[in-house]
Amino acid sequence: MRRMSRLIVGITLSALLFACAGTQNRHTDPINDPWEGFNRKVYAFNDRLDKVVRPVSVGYDKIMPDPVQRGVGNFFRNLDSPVTIVNQLLQGKFKQSGVSLGRFLLNSTVGLLGFFDVASKAGIPYYNEDLGQTLAKWGYKDSRYLVLPILGPSTFRDGTGRLADSYYHPVGRAIHGREEWGYWIVRGIDQRARFLEQDSELEQAFDPYVLLRDVWLQNRQYELYDGDPPMADYDLYLEDYSEEQPDPEN
């Protein structure tokens, strides 16, 4: 419940701050990111917070051996399995939900709570689903880009989906208080360490905000269509271009 409360606070804060964003919207992508003024403010807040988190993640990456880091990542990913299973059922992916359930049980037992990913070694595929993907499957495909405090890139659809997913996440149901805070802090440090290699790309980018947004939206599109997103209609662009060109014979 504490996790859900934090998400509610984050999204509520986003809504309140958006009311103040107004005229500072730069409109680099008015279709997908009409709330850009607000989003840049939250991005700046998260960037300042990262100044504290990053050094800790760098230390974690240097101290922790790679096999241990993989094990920690496997453990956290395994805990997300119930969320995936529920959303596969909601999407009608019954066969895949059975596969995910088998994977979860195998890794939770033989894999020592998921620290060892024995399911992958056994050839069992990994799926990742959430309520945002389920809502897209049900028809809510287009949603405005929204940067959440602490949580980072999202959309309005995916942010509200996280709230619902927190109801049946095993951590949110099983542990509370200091233990839960400890879990999320360690998980945040571990996840931040996995993106250290991308820091140089953001630092060299002309506009890091735009780069992060566009990469996230592209990756999210890939997830929403299960790895097979629709191709852009380039013929439409060609038609528009040809209409704008003057007739060379005139």
C-alpha positions as CSV (number, residue, x, y, z in Angstrom):
1,M,0.0,0.0,0.0
2,R,2.9,2.4,0.7
3,R,4.1,1.9,-2.9
4,M,0.7,2.7,-4.2
5,S,0.6,5.8,-1.9
6,R,3.9,7.0,-3.3
7,L,2.6,6.6,-6.9
8,I,-0.6,8.5,-6.1
9,V,1.4,11.3,-4.5
10,G,3.7,11.4,-7.5
11,I,0.9,11.6,-10.1
12,T,-1.1,14.0,-8.0
13,L,2.0,16.3,-7.7
14,S,2.3,16.0,-11.5
15,A,-1.2,17.2,-12.0
16,L,-0.7,20.1,-9.6
17,L,2.6,21.2,-11.2
18,F,1.1,20.9,-14.6
19,A,-1.3,23.7,-13.8
20,C,1.7,26.0,-13.4
21,A,3.6,24.8,-16.5
22,G,1.4,26.6,-19.0
23,T,3.2,29.1,-21.1
24,Q,6.6,27.5,-20.8
25,N,5.9,24.7,-23.2
26,R,8.6,24.5,-25.9
27,H,6.5,22.2,-28.2
28,T,9.4,20.1,-29.7
29,D,6.7,17.4,-30.1
30,P,3.2,18.9,-29.7
31,I,1.5,15.7,-30.6
32,N,3.1,13.3,-28.1
33,D,4.4,15.8,-25.6
34,P,1.9,18.7,-25.3
35,W,2.8,19.1,-21.6
36,E,6.5,19.7,-22.4
37,G,6.8,22.8,-20.1
38,F,5.7,20.8,-17.1
39,N,7.6,17.7,-18.1
40,R,10.9,19.6,-18.4
41,K,10.4,20.9,-14.8
42,V,10.0,17.4,-13.5
43,Y,12.9,16.2,-15.6
44,A,15.1,18.9,-14.0
45,F,13.9,17.8,-10.6
46,N,14.8,14.2,-11.3
47,D,18.1,15.3,-12.8
48,R,19.0,17.0,-9.5
49,L,18.0,14.0,-7.6
50,D,20.2,11.9,-9.8
51,K,23.2,13.9,-8.7
52,V,22.8,12.1,-5.4
53,V,21.8,8.6,-6.7
54,R,24.4,8.3,-9.4
55,P,27.5,8.3,-7.2
56,V,25.9,5.6,-5.1
57,S,25.2,3.6,-8.2
58,V,28.7,4.0,-9.5
59,G,30.0,2.7,-6.2
60,Y,27.6,-0.2,-6.3
61,D,28.7,-1.1,-9.8
62,K,32.4,-1.0,-8.9
63,I,32.0,-3.0,-5.7
64,M,29.5,-5.6,-6.7
65,P,30.8,-8.4,-9.0
66,D,28.9,-8.9,-12.3
67,P,27.5,-12.3,-11.3
68,V,26.0,-10.8,-8.1
69,Q,24.5,-7.8,-10.1
70,R,22.9,-10.3,-12.5
71,G,21.5,-12.2,-9.6
72,V,20.0,-9.1,-8.0
73,G,18.5,-8.1,-11.3
74,N,17.1,-11.6,-11.8
75,F,15.5,-11.4,-8.3
76,F,13.8,-8.1,-8.9
77,R,12.6,-9.2,-12.4
78,N,11.2,-12.4,-10.9
79,L,9.2,-10.4,-8.4
80,D,7.4,-8.6,-11.2
81,S,6.1,-11.8,-12.7
82,P,2.7,-11.7,-11.0
83,V,2.0,-8.3,-12.6
84,T,2.9,-9.8,-16.0
85,I,0.7,-12.9,-15.4
86,V,-2.4,-10.9,-14.4
87,N,-2.0,-8.6,-17.4
88,Q,-1.5,-11.5,-19.8
89,L,-4.8,-12.9,-18.6
90,L,-6.5,-9.5,-19.0
91,Q,-5.2,-9.4,-22.6
92,G,-6.4,-12.9,-23.4
93,K,-2.8,-14.3,-23.7
94,F,-3.7,-17.4,-21.8
95,K,-0.9,-19.6,-23.2
96,Q,1.7,-17.0,-22.4
97,S,0.4,-16.5,-18.9
98,G,0.8,-20.2,-18.3
99,V,4.4,-19.9,-19.5
100,S,5.0,-17.0,-17.2
101,L,3.5,-18.8,-14.2
102,G,5.7,-21.8,-14.8
103,R,8.7,-19.5,-15.2
104,F,7.9,-17.8,-11.9
105,L,7.5,-21.0,-10.0
106,L,10.7,-22.5,-11.4
107,N,12.8,-19.5,-10.6
108,S,11.2,-18.9,-7.2
109,T,12.1,-22.5,-6.1
110,V,15.0,-24.0,-8.0
111,G,16.3,-20.5,-8.8
112,L,16.3,-19.5,-5.1
113,L,13.7,-16.8,-5.2
114,G,14.7,-15.8,-8.7
115,F,18.4,-15.0,-7.9
116,F,19.3,-17.6,-10.5
117,D,17.4,-17.5,-13.8
118,V,17.2,-21.2,-14.4
119,A,14.0,-20.7,-16.5
120,S,16.0,-19.0,-19.2
121,K,18.6,-21.7,-19.2
122,A,15.8,-24.2,-19.6
123,G,14.6,-22.3,-22.7
124,I,11.4,-20.8,-21.1
125,P,10.8,-17.4,-22.7
126,Y,10.5,-14.2,-20.7
127,Y,7.5,-11.8,-21.1
128,N,6.9,-8.4,-19.6
129,E,3.4,-7.0,-19.4
130,D,1.8,-4.2,-17.4
131,L,-1.6,-2.5,-17.2
132,G,-0.4,0.3,-19.5
133,Q,0.1,-2.4,-22.2
134,T,-3.3,-3.9,-21.3
135,L,-5.1,-0.6,-21.7
136,A,-3.3,-0.1,-25.1
137,K,-4.5,-3.6,-26.1
138,W,-8.1,-2.6,-25.2
139,G,-7.9,0.5,-27.4
140,Y,-6.2,3.2,-25.4
141,K,-3.2,3.4,-27.7
142,D,-2.4,7.1,-27.8
143,S,-1.5,8.8,-24.5
144,R,0.3,12.0,-23.6
145,Y,3.9,11.8,-22.5
146,L,4.3,12.5,-18.8
147,V,7.5,12.7,-16.7
148,L,6.8,11.5,-13.1
149,P,8.8,12.7,-10.1
150,I,11.4,10.0,-9.2
151,L,9.8,7.4,-11.5
152,G,10.8,9.3,-14.7
153,P,9.4,8.8,-18.3
154,S,5.9,7.6,-18.6
155,T,2.6,8.5,-20.2
156,F,-0.7,9.4,-18.5
157,R,-2.0,5.9,-19.3
158,D,1.1,4.1,-18.1
159,G,1.3,6.2,-14.9
160,T,-2.2,5.3,-13.9
161,G,-1.6,1.7,-14.9
162,R,1.3,1.6,-12.4
163,L,-1.1,2.5,-9.6
164,A,-3.4,-0.4,-10.4
165,D,-0.4,-2.8,-10.9
166,S,0.8,-2.0,-7.4
167,Y,-2.2,-3.7,-5.9
168,Y,-1.0,-7.1,-6.8
169,H,2.7,-6.7,-6.8
170,P,4.1,-9.2,-4.2
171,V,6.3,-6.6,-2.5
172,G,3.4,-4.2,-2.0
173,R,1.3,-7.0,-0.5
174,A,3.9,-8.8,1.6
175,I,6.2,-6.2,3.2
176,H,5.6,-2.8,4.7
177,G,7.5,0.0,6.6
178,R,11.3,0.1,6.6
179,E,11.7,-3.2,4.8
180,E,9.7,-1.9,1.8
181,W,11.7,1.3,1.7
182,G,14.9,-0.7,1.8
183,Y,13.6,-2.8,-1.1
184,W,12.8,0.1,-3.3
185,I,16.0,2.0,-2.5
186,V,18.2,-1.1,-3.4
187,R,16.1,-1.7,-6.5
188,G,16.5,1.9,-7.6
189,I,20.3,1.8,-7.1
190,D,20.5,-1.4,-9.1
191,Q,18.4,-0.1,-12.0
192,R,20.4,3.2,-12.1
193,A,23.6,1.2,-12.3
194,R,22.4,-0.6,-15.4
195,F,22.1,2.8,-17.3
196,L,25.5,4.2,-16.4
197,E,26.8,3.3,-19.8
198,Q,24.2,5.5,-21.4
199,D,25.2,8.6,-19.4
200,S,27.8,9.7,-21.9
201,E,25.2,9.7,-24.7
202,L,22.9,12.0,-22.7
203,E,25.7,14.3,-21.8
204,Q,26.7,14.7,-25.5
205,A,23.2,15.2,-26.7
206,F,22.1,18.7,-27.8
207,D,18.9,18.3,-25.8
208,P,19.1,15.4,-23.3
209,Y,15.4,15.7,-22.5
210,V,14.4,15.2,-26.1
211,L,16.8,12.3,-26.6
212,L,15.5,10.5,-23.5
213,R,11.9,11.2,-24.4
214,D,12.2,9.9,-28.0
215,V,14.1,6.8,-27.0
216,W,11.6,6.0,-24.3
217,L,8.6,6.5,-26.5
218,Q,10.1,4.4,-29.3
219,N,10.9,1.6,-26.9
220,R,7.4,1.8,-25.4
221,Q,5.9,1.5,-28.8
222,Y,7.9,-1.6,-29.3
223,E,6.6,-3.1,-26.1
224,L,2.9,-2.1,-26.8
225,Y,3.0,-4.0,-30.1
226,D,4.9,-7.0,-28.7
227,G,8.0,-6.3,-30.7
228,D,6.2,-5.6,-34.0
229,P,5.2,-2.0,-34.1
230,P,3.4,-0.7,-37.3
231,M,5.6,0.8,-39.9
232,A,5.3,4.5,-40.6
233,D,3.3,5.5,-43.7
234,Y,6.2,7.0,-45.7
235,D,4.0,7.2,-48.8
236,L,2.0,9.9,-47.0
237,Y,5.1,11.9,-46.4
238,L,6.1,11.5,-50.0
239,E,2.7,12.7,-51.2
240,D,2.9,15.7,-49.0
241,Y,6.4,16.5,-50.3
242,S,5.4,16.2,-53.9
243,E,2.4,18.5,-53.5
244,E,4.7,21.2,-52.1
245,Q,7.2,21.1,-55.0
246,P,6.7,23.4,-57.9
247,D,6.1,22.0,-61.4
248,P,9.6,22.1,-63.1
249,E,7.9,22.7,-66.5
250,N,6.4,26.0,-65.3
